[in-house]
Amino acid sequence: SKLDDAEKTRTDLLVSTIIDSEKTSISYGDTILFRDLNDNYKIISADDIIVEVGEKWPADIVIAVSDNALYKNFGKPNQKLVSIIEVDDTPFEDKMKQMNITFPKSGDATGGMEKKISNLYAFTYRTGITSQIIDGNKAGYLKRALNGEELGTIIKKI
């Protein structure tokens, strides 16, 4: 449809601008609000942009900094870090069921942790590039991740 074409054109323009800068891409914030060619507004999350850039720009790893990594039973006394998600031909929803991972309802306009994990799972499946989600509230985690340390949740193709 025209709306989809307009959205894709604007997203491609944004991604091209990021790539053409020839710098390390860092996206901050939850959303970008833009108007399409039909004067409709749409929210594009940084999680959407990061996979678009990662597919078009050669990368060794995609690191997503969030307010936490992925946990089973998040927010409960028995919460446990999900340190790795192995990507194979299993559809995302089935993989989460196999791993006994559920996502709380999100009031986040961009889809919350479920959309972040889903996007990165699909991205890793398509590209073979490993993704990593780290907790941005933990001092030094970004530097350690950039130095190759596996922190948080790793999404890796097997």
N, C-alpha and C positions, 0 to 999 in steps of 0.2 A: 504494500500500500504506500501511498504518498507519505503518510506520516512516518512509517518505518524507514523509508528512503531518506527523509529529512533528518531523522534522528541519527541514522547511520552516517550520513554526510557530516553532520556536526561532530559526532564522536570521532570519525576518521580525521577530521581537521584538528581536533584537540590532540589526538594521539600523534599525528604527524608533527605538530608543533613541539611536543615533548621530545620526540625522537630526533628531530632536526637540531635541537639544542646541543646534541652530542655531550650531554652531561649525565651524571647519575640521576635517575628520576626519583624524586621524593614527592609523594602526594600527601597532603595533610588535610585532615578534616573528614567529615562524613559524606558530604554531598557537594555536587555542583548542580546548580539550578540553571537550566537554559531553556530558551524559547525556540521551538522548531519553526519551520517555514510557514506553518499554518497558525502561528501565534498561540500554540498550545505549550504549556510548560511541563517539563519533566525533570525528575531528580535522577542524576547519575551518581552513583556512589564511587568513592575512591576504590572500592573493591572491584567494580566493573572496569575502571580505567586501568588498574594495575595489570589485569590479565590481558587487556588489549595491547598495552605497551609491551608486556612480556612476550606476546606472540609475534610482534613485529620487530622487536629490538633484541638482538642476541643477548641472552642472559644465562648465567650459570645457575642462579637461584633467584627466586622472588621471595622477599621478606616482607611480611605484613605485620605491622606493629598495631596492636589492639589494646583494649583495656584488660585483656587476659588472653590466655591460650584456650584450648578446648579441654573441658573437664567433663567427666561423667559425674552426675549428681552435683552439678555446679551450685555453689552457695550452701550446700548441706555439709554437716560435719564429716561425712564420709566421701567428700569429693575427691576425685583422683584424676590427675593429669593424663590426658590421652597424648602420649609422646610421639606416636607414629600412626599414620593412616597409610596403608599400602594400597596404591591405586592399581587396579587391574580392569578386566572387562566387566566387572560387577557394576551395575548402575548405582549411583550415589545413594539413593534411598535404601536400596537393598544392603549396601555396604554398612550404612549406619545401623540398620536393624541387626546385621550380623555382629557388629561391634557393641550392640546394646547401648547405642548413643541416641538420646532424645534431646530435643531442643525446646526450651521454654518458649511460650508465645512471646513474640518480640513486639514492642511498641516502636521499635526503630524503623524509621521510614525507608531505610535501605535494606531491611531484611535481617539485620543482626548477624549473629555468629553463624546461623544456619546458611545464610546466603554467602557469607564469606567462605565457609568451608566448601560449599557446593561449587562456587566459582573456581576456587583453587583446585578442587578435585578434578573438575572438567578440564581446567587449564593444564594440569599435570598429565592427565590422560592424553590430551591432544599433542602436547609438546615434548613430554618426557622430562621437562624441567622441574626440579624439586622446588616445593614451596615450604615456607616456614612461617608460622604465626607465633610471635613472641609477645610477652606482656610488657607494654610500654611503661608501666608503672614501676618496674623493677630497674633500679639504677644499674647502668652498665650493660644491660642486655643487648641493646642495639649494637654497640661496639663489639661485644663478644660474638654476636651472630655474624656481623660483617667480617670478623676474623675467622669464621668457619665453624664456630662452636654450635652444636645442635642443641638449641634451647627450645622450650615451648613445644608446639606441635609441628612435626615434620610430615609433609605430604609427599610421598615418594612413589614413583612408578616401579613396579616389580616385574 
